[in-house]
């Protein structure tokens, strides 16, 4: 829970500093690209879960971009 609170504080600071939430999510999307960083840290990455992850990113990014207009 402490790590989640830390990340929430960081994300709030980024948004309050002028970054759009879609920019933050796009950066996270890019970090997870092809699952390389996840595999490097011991996660089991297969095509279907990775596809689901990116479908979720696409849905969330579309919603955020609508809100940011």
C-alpha positions in Angstrom: 0.0 0.0 0.0 2.9 2.4 0.8 4.2 2.0 -2.8 0.7 2.7 -4.3 0.5 5.9 -2.1 4.0 6.9 -3.3 3.0 6.5 -6.9 -0.3 8.3 -6.4 1.6 11.3 -5.0 4.0 11.2 -7.9 1.2 11.1 -10.5 -0.7 13.9 -8.7 2.4 16.0 -8.8 2.9 15.3 -12.5 -0.7 16.3 -13.3 -0.5 19.3 -11.0 2.7 20.2 -12.8 0.9 20.4 -16.1 1.3 16.9 -17.6 -1.8 15.5 -19.1 -2.9 12.1 -17.7 -2.9 10.7 -21.3 0.8 11.7 -21.5 1.6 9.8 -18.3 -0.4 6.7 -19.6 1.3 6.9 -23.0 4.7 6.8 -21.2 3.7 3.8 -19.2 2.4 2.2 -22.4 5.7 2.8 -24.1 7.6 1.3 -21.1 5.6 -1.9 -21.4 6.0 -2.1 -25.1 6.5 -5.7 -26.2 6.7 -6.8 -22.5 10.5 -6.6 -22.4 10.7 -4.7 -19.1 8.1 -7.0 -17.6 10.0 -10.1 -18.7 13.2 -8.7 -17.5 11.7 -8.4 -14.0 10.4 -11.9 -13.8 6.9 -11.5 -15.2 5.5 -14.2 -17.5 4.5 -12.4 -20.7 2.5 -14.1 -23.4 0.8 -12.7 -26.4 -2.8 -12.8 -25.2 -2.3 -11.0 -21.8 0.0 -8.5 -23.6 -2.8 -7.9 -26.2 -5.3 -7.4 -23.4 -3.0 -4.9 -21.7 -2.6 -2.8 -24.8 -6.4 -3.0 -25.5 -6.9 -1.6 -22.0 -4.3 1.2 -22.7 -6.1 2.1 -25.9 -9.5 2.3 -24.2 -8.1 4.3 -21.3 -6.2 6.7 -23.6 -9.3 7.3 -25.7 -11.3 8.1 -22.5 -8.6 10.4 -21.2 -8.2 12.3 -24.5 -12.0 12.9 -24.5 -11.8 14.3 -21.0 -8.8 16.5 -21.9 -10.6 18.3 -24.7 
